[in-house]
Amino acid sequence: MQQKQYKPTTGKRRVTRKRRQTTRSAKWPHLKRRLHAIGFRLALLFGVSLVCYLVYVYAVAPYTSRWQALYGSETYPEGFSIRGIDISHHQGEINWELLSKAQIGNEAICFVFIKATEGKNFLDENFNDNFYQAREFGFLRGAYHYFKPNISAEAQAKYFLKQVHLEEGDLPPVLDIEETGGLPPDQLRKAALTWLNRVEKRYGVPPILYTNYKFKLDYLNTPEFKRYPYWIAHYYVRSLTYKGSWKFWQHTDCGRLPGIKEKVDLNIYNGSMYDLRRLCIGS
């Protein structure tokens, strides 16, 4: 029987190996490109997530209460039951009948601070009517002066006392100081104390000092101001971080109440109604 002759296949195998090697070599750059693309997408996703997180932490979270206030879902500081407001001509003509029945949170309004004067010759156009109506409708009332540091403090005190006639049972007079007028801190403190001392002599009680959190720390946090009841303006936070003592907290400027068409500042008193009445003139 004739045997078939087989040709060696060594050459073909070598060719196959070369083809396999060539195929693998061709696939590797393509795989690298895919890995790079995936890595780039993951890095991009991480970067976007990080930016979103930082925006939330530093731009959104600190003002969450502000957005809530602007859209009518204001949250009120917990643990306080004595509520009040402060008003000026910016609130327009007030319906005091409706306001007397309004509530802040679940609490009735107990006190009203009313803007009286500014500088040495400005009387709020609605002061006299607001001041009279506040008492007629049963609110504890107070009057405040907006301080202009570049005008004589003595002249401002005289003008306030000429225009405002507080009575027994009214809240102490208020000095609202929010600007430096270019004065250095020591001169600003001296001017503020001039007004405070002059007005205290008339009414026999230390006036209330109103200013915002940062202004108080920067300019009015020296020992001589500790004797004045502090009314702190600090908005859109759930709790105060101020370490000193305080009596009133203006916690938002976006309040909405029946009887007032415009937004209004909302406040709380840090104490009981008994304490608040003891703070008043002639207590």
C-alpha positions in Angstrom: 0.0 0.0 0.0 1.4 3.3 -1.1 1.9 5.8 1.8 0.9 9.4 1.4 3.6 11.9 1.7 2.8 14.7 4.1 4.3 18.1 3.7 5.7 19.6 6.8 3.4 22.3 8.4 6.0 24.0 10.4 5.9 27.1 8.2 2.2 27.4 8.4 2.2 27.3 12.2 4.8 30.0 12.2 2.6 32.2 10.0 -0.3 31.6 12.4 1.7 32.6 15.4 2.8 35.7 13.6 -0.8 36.5 12.7 -1.9 36.0 16.3 0.9 38.2 17.5 0.0 40.8 15.0 -3.7 40.7 16.1 -2.8 41.1 19.7 -0.5 44.0 18.9 -3.2 45.7 16.9 -5.7 45.3 19.8 -3.5 46.7 22.5 -3.5 50.4 21.4 -7.3 50.2 21.0 -7.6 48.9 24.5 -5.3 51.6 25.8 -7.5 54.2 24.2 -10.6 52.8 25.7 -9.0 52.7 29.2 -7.9 56.3 28.8 -11.4 57.3 27.7 -12.9 55.5 30.7 -10.4 57.1 33.1 -11.1 60.5 31.6 -14.8 60.1 32.1 -14.4 58.9 35.7 -12.1 61.9 36.4 -14.6 64.2 34.8 -17.4 62.7 36.9 -15.4 63.1 40.0 -14.5 66.7 39.2 -18.1 67.6 38.6 -19.3 65.9 41.7 -16.6 67.7 43.8 -17.7 71.1 42.3 -21.3 70.3 43.1 -20.5 69.4 46.6 -18.4 72.5 47.2 -21.1 74.7 45.7 -23.7 73.2 48.0 -21.5 73.4 51.1 -20.4 77.0 50.6 -23.1 78.6 48.4 -26.4 76.8 49.1 -26.4 75.3 52.6 -25.5 78.5 54.4 -28.5 80.2 52.8 -31.0 77.4 52.9 -33.0 79.4 55.5 -32.9 82.4 53.2 -34.4 80.5 50.3 -37.1 79.1 52.6 -37.9 82.6 53.8 -38.1 84.0 50.3 -40.5 81.3 49.2 -42.7 81.4 52.2 -41.5 78.4 54.2 -39.6 80.3 56.9 -38.4 78.1 59.8 -38.5 79.9 63.2 -35.9 79.6 65.9 -37.0 77.0 68.4 -37.3 77.4 72.1 -38.6 80.9 72.1 -42.2 82.1 72.6 -42.0 85.9 72.7 -42.3 87.2 69.1 -42.1 90.7 67.7 -41.5 92.8 64.6 -39.8 96.1 63.7 -41.3 98.5 61.2 -40.7 101.8 59.4 -42.2 103.6 56.4 -40.9 100.8 54.2 -43.8 98.7 55.4 -46.3 101.3 54.2 -49.7 101.8 55.8 -50.4 99.0 58.2 -53.7 97.4 59.0 -53.3 97.2 62.8 -56.6 95.4 63.2 -55.3 92.5 61.1 -51.8 92.7 62.6 -53.1 92.4 66.1 -54.6 89.0 65.3 -51.5 87.8 63.3 -49.1 85.1 64.6 -45.5 84.3 64.0 -45.1 80.6 63.9 -47.8 79.6 66.5 -47.2 82.6 68.7 -49.0 86.0 68.9 -47.0 89.1 68.3 -46.1 90.8 71.6 -43.8 93.7 70.8 -43.2 96.2 68.0 -40.1 98.4 67.4 -40.8 101.5 65.3 -38.3 103.6 63.4 -38.4 107.2 64.7 -35.4 109.2 63.6 -32.2 109.2 61.6 -29.3 111.6 61.8 -30.2 115.0 63.2 -33.2 116.0 61.0 -35.0 113.0 59.6 -38.3 111.8 61.1 -39.8 108.6 59.7 -43.0 109.7 58.0 -45.1 106.9 59.6 -43.6 107.1 63.0 -46.2 109.0 64.9 -49.1 107.0 63.5 -47.3 103.7 64.0 -46.3 104.6 67.5 -49.8 105.6 68.5 -51.5 102.6 66.9 -49.0 100.1 68.4 -50.2 101.0 71.9 -53.8 101.2 71.0 -53.8 97.6 69.8 -52.0 96.3 72.8 -48.4 95.8 71.7 -45.4 96.6 73.8 -43.8 99.3 71.7 -40.4 100.8 71.3 -38.7 103.4 69.1 -35.3 103.4 67.4 -32.9 105.9 66.0 -30.7 105.1 63.0 -27.2 106.5 63.9 -25.1 108.4 61.4 -21.5 108.3 62.7 -20.4 111.4 60.7 -23.0 113.6 62.4 -22.7 114.9 65.9 -23.8 112.3 68.3 -25.0 114.9 70.7 -27.1 116.6 68.0 -28.6 113.2 67.1 -29.6 112.4 70.7 -31.2 115.8 71.1 -33.2 115.3 67.9 -34.4 111.8 69.0 -35.5 113.1 72.4 -37.3 116.0 70.7 -39.3 113.8 68.4 -39.9 110.7 70.6 -41.8 110.7 73.9 -41.6 107.2 75.4 -44.0 106.5 78.3 -44.0 104.2 81.3 -44.5 100.6 80.0 -42.7 101.3 76.7 -39.6 99.4 75.7 -36.2 101.2 76.2 -35.1 103.5 73.4 -32.9 101.8 70.7 -29.7 102.9 69.0 -29.5 101.3 65.6 -25.8 101.5 64.5 -24.8 99.7 61.3 -22.1 101.9 59.6 -18.8 103.5 60.6 -19.0 106.6 58.5 -15.3 106.3 58.0 -14.6 106.7 61.7 -11.8 104.6 63.4 -13.2 102.2 66.0 -12.3 104.3 69.1 -14.0 107.4 67.7 -17.0 105.3 66.6 -17.3 103.9 70.1 -17.0 107.3 71.7 -19.8 108.7 69.5 -22.1 105.8 70.2 -21.6 106.1 74.0 -22.3 109.8 73.7 -25.8 109.1 72.3 -26.4 106.2 74.7 -25.5 108.2 77.8 -27.5 111.3 76.7 -30.7 109.3 76.1 -30.3 107.2 79.2 -30.3 110.3 81.3 -33.7 111.2 80.0 -35.4 107.8 80.5 -33.5 106.3 83.3 -32.9 103.0 81.6 -29.9 101.7 79.5 -30.9 102.0 75.8 -31.0 98.9 73.7 -28.1 98.5 71.3 -29.0 97.1 67.8 -26.4 96.0 65.3 -25.5 93.0 63.3 -23.3 90.1 64.5 -20.1 91.1 62.7 -20.4 94.8 63.4 -20.8 94.1 67.1 -17.7 91.9 67.2 -15.6 94.3 65.1 -16.5 97.6 66.8 -18.8 97.4 69.8 -17.6 94.4 71.7 -15.6 96.3 74.4 -16.5 96.1 78.1 -18.3 99.5 78.3 -21.1 98.2 75.9 -21.9 95.1 78.0 -24.4 96.9 80.1 -26.7 97.7 77.2 -29.3 95.1 76.2 -28.1 93.7 72.9 -30.5 93.3 69.9 -28.6 91.2 67.4 -29.3 91.1 63.7 -28.3 87.8 62.3 -30.3 86.3 59.4 -30.9 82.9 57.9 -29.3 80.8 60.7 -31.0 78.3 62.9 -29.1 79.2 66.0 -26.8 82.0 67.2 -23.1 81.4 67.6 -22.6 84.8 69.4 -21.1 84.0 72.8 -22.1 87.2 74.7 -25.5 87.9 76.3 -28.4 89.2 74.1 -32.0 90.1 74.6 -33.5 90.3 71.1 -32.7 88.5 67.9 -33.8 89.8 64.5 -33.7 86.5 62.6 -35.1 87.4 59.2 -36.0 90.3 57.0 -38.4 88.3 54.8 -41.3 87.9 57.2 -44.9 88.0 55.9 -47.8 89.0 58.1 -51.5 89.9 57.7 -51.9 93.6 57.8 -48.5 94.4 56.3 -48.2 94.3 52.5 -44.4 94.4 52.4 -41.8 92.1 53.9 -41.1 92.7 57.5 -38.3 91.9 60.0 -39.2 89.2 62.6 -37.7 89.1 66.1 -37.7 87.0 69.2 -37.1 87.9 72.8 -34.6 85.9 74.8 -36.6 85.4 78.0 -40.1 85.3 79.5 -42.9 87.9 79.2 -42.3 88.7 82.8 -38.6 89.5 82.0 -39.7 91.6 78.9 -42.0 93.7 81.0 -39.3 94.2 83.6 -37.1 95.6 80.9 -39.6 98.3 80.1 -39.5 102.0 81.3 -40.8 102.5 84.8 -40.9 98.8 85.6 
